[in-house]
Amino acid sequence: MRTALRWPRAVGWARAVRWYLRELTGEAEYDRHCERHRRHHPQTPVPTRGEYQVLRTRHRETHPQSRCC
C-alpha cells in the first residue's frame, strides 16, 4: 500500500523538476514562441531554435532593459 502512495508523489516531483529545468534552460520559452508564432502567422514557417536564438539576441541588443552592463 505504501508503494502505491509513493508513485504519484514521485511523478509529481519529477514533473516539477522537469518544468523547472525547462524554464531555466529556456526550452519552454522557445516552445511558447513557436505556439504564438503558429497562432499569429500560420502561413510562415516556424523559425528553428538557432534562428530563434539569433532573433532573441538581436532583440535584446536593440531593446536594452535595466541591466548593469
C-alpha positions as CSV (number, residue, x, y, z in Angstrom):
1,M,0.0,0.0,0.0
2,R,2.8,2.4,0.8
3,T,4.5,2.0,-2.6
4,A,1.2,2.9,-4.3
5,L,1.2,6.2,-2.5
6,R,4.9,7.0,-3.3
7,W,4.4,6.6,-7.0
8,P,2.2,9.7,-7.6
9,R,4.4,11.8,-5.4
10,A,7.5,10.7,-7.3
11,V,5.7,11.5,-10.6
12,G,4.6,14.9,-9.3
13,W,8.1,15.7,-8.1
14,A,9.7,14.6,-11.4
15,R,7.2,16.9,-13.3
16,A,8.1,19.8,-11.1
17,V,11.9,19.3,-11.7
18,R,11.3,18.9,-15.5
19,W,9.3,22.2,-15.5
20,Y,12.0,24.0,-13.6
21,L,14.8,22.8,-15.8
22,R,12.9,23.7,-19.0
23,E,12.3,27.2,-17.6
24,L,15.9,27.5,-16.5
25,T,17.4,26.5,-19.8
26,G,15.0,28.5,-22.0
27,E,13.5,25.5,-23.7
28,A,10.0,26.4,-22.5
29,E,10.4,30.0,-23.9
30,Y,11.1,28.6,-27.3
31,D,8.1,26.3,-27.2
32,R,5.9,29.3,-26.2
33,H,7.3,31.3,-29.1
34,C,6.5,28.5,-31.5
35,E,2.9,28.3,-30.3
36,R,2.5,32.1,-30.5
37,H,4.1,32.1,-34.0
38,R,1.8,29.4,-35.3
39,R,-1.3,31.2,-33.9
40,H,-0.4,34.6,-35.3
41,H,1.5,33.7,-38.5
42,P,0.1,30.3,-39.7
43,Q,1.4,30.7,-43.3
44,T,5.0,31.3,-42.4
45,P,7.4,28.6,-41.2
46,V,8.4,28.5,-37.5
47,P,12.0,29.5,-37.0
48,T,14.4,26.9,-35.9
49,R,15.9,27.0,-32.4
50,G,19.1,28.6,-33.8
51,E,17.2,31.2,-35.8
52,Y,15.1,31.9,-32.7
53,Q,18.3,32.4,-30.6
54,V,19.7,34.9,-33.2
55,L,16.4,36.8,-33.2
56,R,16.2,36.9,-29.4
57,T,19.8,38.1,-29.1
58,R,19.2,40.9,-31.7
59,H,16.1,42.0,-29.8
60,R,17.9,42.1,-26.5
61,E,20.7,44.2,-28.0
62,T,18.4,46.7,-29.7
63,H,16.0,46.9,-26.7
64,P,18.2,47.1,-23.6
65,Q,16.4,46.9,-20.3
66,S,17.8,47.8,-17.0
67,R,21.0,45.8,-16.6
68,C,24.3,46.6,-15.3
69,C,26.4,46.3,-18.4
